[in-house]
Amino acid sequence: MGGSFGYLWDLFVKEHKYKKKRQFSTVDLKIKMDCDGCELRIKKTLSNMKGVQNVEINRKQHKVTVSGFVEPQKVVKRAQSTGKRVEIWPYIPYNVVAHPYAPNTYDKRAPAGHVRNAEALAISNYVPRQEDHFATLFSDDNPNACSVM
């Protein structure tokens, strides 16, 4: 079969296997690094992954940012192959959270200006106590507070 008939036959009858395209993603990881050797080993391991375009390391915060056409689970698995303890970055800026000092969000080990990323259900279940209302009633931050202090 040649010519246009063969083209139409291939077009309608043959099964085509389409590859699923990976989407561009940014994966933030928490990996404890102590020295330049640890940092270099992690950077080299993650840079050699297929689809990785950029690897940024912040040793002070123990944060590794990998961006490219990669899947987060594969990045975590590859980072664990270095022998380090790896987890997805669990912190978000505290000004994004409605109640940064609610249970399960405040973490002493979090970097400055960050709190633990708790699920929305845990935050929605947070009910302020009646004492909290009275404490904010006479607060300096409240512009409508009593001025007889």
C-alpha positions, -999 to +999 in steps of 0.1 A: +000+000+000+016+032-010+006+067-017-024+085-003-043+053+004-015+040+026-013+073+044-051+072+051-048+036+062-021+044+087-040+075+099-073+057+107-064+021+113-031+020+131-030+026+168-008+055+177+009+056+211+011+090+224+037+099+250+024+118+280+042+151+282+057+161+315+047+195+328+072+220+341+073+219+378+093+232+407+100+208+436+112+222+470+130+197+492+143+198+528+177+180+530+201+185+558+235+195+545+265+201+567+294+207+543+304+216+507+308+179+499+272+172+508+260+201+488+280+191+457+269+155+459+232+165+460+236+191+433+254+166+410+229+138+416+199+160+409+214+178+380+220+145+362+183+136+362+165+137+329+143+168+326+160+189+353+169+224+342+179+241+374+190+231+409+193+258+436+206+250+470+203+271+502+224+254+528+215+277+556+178+268+553+185+232+542+164+238+511+169+224+476+148+238+447+147+216+416+129+230+385+123+213+352+101+187+336+103+162+365+079+144+388+082+152+425+083+116+436+111+108+413+131+138+425+126+127+462+137+091+453+168+103+435+177+126+464+173+098+489+199+078+469+225+102+482+220+087+517+204+119+531+170+122+548+147+139+523+112+154+526+091+177+505+096+213+518+070+215+547+071+253+553+053+283+539+056+320+547+037+328+579+019+358+563+001+333+540-015+314+569-046+328+585-036+315+620+002+311+621+003+301+657-025+275+655-018+240+666+002+220+640+014+250+622+040+266+645+074+249+644+105+260+663+128+245+637+112+264+608+134+290+591+127+326+600+094+339+587+080+304+579+055+281+596+047+244+589+022+239+560-008+224+578-038+211+560-067+235+556-089+212+577-067+217+607-068+255+604-106+256+598-112+236+630-093+262+650-118+280+672-105+310+691-112+309+729-133+336+746-101+348+764-085+355+730-113+380+723-107+399+755-069+399+750-073+416+716-099+440+729-073+460+749-044+454+725-021+481+712-026+467+677-063+473+679-071+509+668-105+507+684-091+496+718-097+513+750-075+544+754-076+545+792-045+523+796 
